[in-house]
Amino acid sequence: MAKRIVGVFIFLLTAIGCFAQKYPVFTHADSLRGTLSPERSCYDVYFYDLHLKINPDDKSISGYNTIYFKAVKDFDRMQVDLFRNMDIDSIIWHNISLKYWHDSNAVFIDFAHKPRFTNTRIGGYREPIIPLDKDKYIIGQKDSITIYYHGKPRVAKRPPWDGGFVWSTDSLGKQWIGVACELTGASLWWPCKDHISNKPDSMRMTFDVPTGLQCISNGRLRSQKNLNNGYTSFSWFVSVPIINYDITLNIADYSHISDYYLSGKDTLTLDYYVLSYNKEKARKQFEQVKPMMACYEKFFGKYPFYKDGYKLVEADYWGMEHQSCVEYGNHYKNNQFGFDFIIIHETAHEWWGNSLSCSDPADMWLHEAFATYAEALYIECTQDYKTSVKYLHGQEKRIGNTYPIIGPYNVNFQGTDNDDDMYFKGTWMLQTFRHVLNDDALFFSILQGLQDKFKYASTNTEEVINYINKKSGKDYAPFFNEYLHQAKPPIFEYKVKFIPMEGAMLTYRWDSAVKGFAMPIKLFYHGPQDSIVPPMRITPTTEWQTIKLSGWFSNDVSVDLDEFYVIPKKDE
């Protein structure tokens, strides 16, 4: 992981409060990867056409990717991304080989010094390649380049966290190949504009694999052809926007289970690809998919990818949320709450991460916090709320409160040595916000509204908070600043003084570095007649307040920690 010092400075200016934690050293290479530089922001990719041959014998790949783009600014130079260990054979533009050079894992392509004419004649005349103005693209122009390349892509050491290819065999000794690259980047195996904010509108992926194996990828299978050279070609097509790291391939001797899910008048195809000897186990385990879909559509709205279907594909690693092609490697096991974590969590990413996506990895909580909270919502939907809270408390034990949830921007932030807070503090932030609102109808309308507004789009923390404020009619920026930018949750300081014959006096405040932080909280009374004393909901600020607790005849008061993630600090 590497990031530039300027990236840290920008982050510290935007974050609120001070932290003692240290991030890894940031380098020029990470700035190239994480920043929308002029050479990247000048164009938008709207279609990729990726065609690769996979050679398991020497763990290599070869082929090309055609990048279709539109100029959003005038430019004569563009940046694409491909790891330096991969060899570029040529970059072709209208049959002309373009000049390019590497800078770390970035590739810069020069359009300013290319020939103006082709060597071919059409109708007796040499035709201009493209109507450029002084060898520059101008806003609105569309064009394409094709990058031919080959090499041995990085091998994943600990997938899916450590990105790369997984070259493995099943228990029968047959090839079993996959790839996961969320944090490391899609450019470890194919050339692209590898910035999380740029989703192509659609994409075609054609993979040639040894005959006898199947290749499963995102979207719909368009064709399967025997090439008569010991290889079979599989062509897949994604019809809606997709993040680069979601593009995947799964190669094995798969068996296919076909099913469908009905939602009103809509039919969602369910396709499961598993190793042949696991087919019956998979058939039973994947029965969880339909009730899960019903729950998620209830809470988040329609499954976003009906056009491309839904697949679970058995992988030789734990799992990954590749869009419409979820990798599954949990060995058909349920947890103590009776569900398969990988199915439930990774599918939640179809809404949170694959449809609504963050535009910088620093905001990855938009993927992980919501997907992790979806697990608790699934339990609430299929069992009950009380059990979901028990599940949340199990997650709470993994919170370290060591780093803010939001990391540095513009440096492709890949997390820290303890990323649990983004997941589990994030999910408790959402649980807290739900009870701050104290209106489930509003809370779930916000979740569905976010999905509607940012469907297939990239967004950021600021835009999400602005949407929540507009939807709720109240400014919750201080709340999210507290939970997202501070390493620790707010501290609720309070003291209770019991005065005989009068009752109890409560003095309280929030210990918070965030200006304007004022969050409601619920208190419980413990003492004589506690069964008939209802909980009290108050709204502390950062200033001390004192109120009389009418009918409370004890100083034994506690905070509702089932609904609010805070640190209680009782002063005696």
HUKA-V905505 format. One record per backbone hydrogen bond with DSSP energy under -1.0 kcal/mol. NH is the residue of the N-H (numbers start at 1). CO is the residue of the C=O. If there is no record, write none. Layout:
BEGIN
nh=[NH/NH]
co=[CO/CO]
END
This chain:
BEGIN
nh=[8/9/10/11/12/13/14/15/31/32/33/34/35/37/40/41/43/44/46/47/49/50/51/52/53/54/55/60/61/62/63/64/65/66/67/68/69/70/71/72/73/75/78/79/80/81/82/83/86/87/89/90/92/93/96/98/101/103/106/107/108/109/110/111/122/125/129/132/133/137/140/141/143/145/146/147/148/149/150/151/156/162/164/165/166/168/170/173/176/177/178/180/185/188/189/190/192/194/195/198/203/204/205/206/207/208/209/211/213/214/216/220/222/223/225/227/232/233/234/235/236/237/238/242/246/247/250/251/252/254/255/257/259/261/263/266/268/270/271/272/273/274/278/279/282/283/284/285/286/287/288/289/292/293/294/295/296/297/298/299/300/301/309/310/312/313/314/315/320/325/326/327/328/329/335/338/344/345/346/347/348/350/351/352/353/353/354/356/357/359/363/364/366/367/368/369/371/372/373/374/377/378/379/380/381/382/383/388/389/390/391/392/393/394/395/396/398/399/406/407/422/424/426/427/428/429/430/431/432/433/434/435/436/437/438/443/444/445/446/447/448/449/450/451/452/453/454/457/459/464/465/466/467/468/469/470/471/472/473/480/481/482/483/484/485/491/492/493/494/495/497/499/502/503/505/506/507/508/509/510/511/512/517/521/523/524/526/530/532/536/538/545/547/549/550/552/557/558/560/561/564/566/567/569/571]
co=[4/5/6/7/8/9/10/11/27/28/29/30/31/35/37/37/40/70/68/68/66/204/64/206/62/208/60/55/151/53/149/51/147/49/145/47/143/44/141/42/42/137/109/39/107/192/105/187/83/150/148/148/146/96/93/91/108/106/103/80/101/78/99/76/125/122/116/130/136/75/71/138/69/67/92/65/90/63/87/61/165/158/180/154/178/176/174/170/168/251/166/164/181/185/186/186/81/192/193/195/238/48/236/50/234/52/232/230/210/252/250/237/235/235/233/231/209/225/207/223/205/220/203/200/243/244/216/177/214/252/274/272/270/268/266/263/261/259/310/257/312/255/275/276/278/279/280/281/282/284/285/286/288/289/290/291/292/293/294/295/296/297/305/269/271/326/273/328/327/322/311/320/313/318/339/335/340/341/342/343/344/347/348/348/351/356/349/351/457/459/360/361/363/364/364/365/367/368/369/370/373/374/375/376/377/378/379/384/385/386/387/388/389/390/391/392/395/396/484/362/419/420/421/423/424/425/426/427/428/429/430/431/432/433/434/439/440/441/442/443/444/445/446/447/448/449/450/454/357/460/461/462/463/464/465/466/467/468/469/476/477/478/479/480/481/511/567/509/569/507/505/503/499/499/497/547/495/545/493/541/491/510/514/538/536/558/556/527/529/523/521/508/506/504/548/549/555/524/522/559/560/564/490/492/494]
END
